[in-house]
């Protein structure tokens, strides 16, 4: 490889790293992800519950979901920021949840399905 080609490859790699660092999800982004996951879990449960119960659950989550997440999840979450990637570890419902955040996306590593199932059980 010529030195010009090496330099071009280095510039592309550095630009990619800067892009990943720039788009590394914040704690607020993670809280939004948790809210979305909560809604998905309740949507699945809602398909199995009668209409009146479904409306009650949806109304409660719409009005109080953000407060619940902020009050219960944020204090129970530790974010490890590695520059290009962040690791979020949350202890909720007696379950350790581990999620990686990279490039404005979240990749569940462990515990998400277990918590989703517990939420569905608690919902009725």
PyMOL commands that set and color helices and strands:
alter all, ss='L'
color gray80, all
select helices_A, chain A and resi 3-22+27-46+51-76+112-122
alter helices_A, ss='H'
color red, helices_A
select strands_A, chain A and resi 77-81+85-92+95-102+105-110
alter strands_A, ss='S'
color yellow, strands_A
deselect
rebuild
show_as cartoon
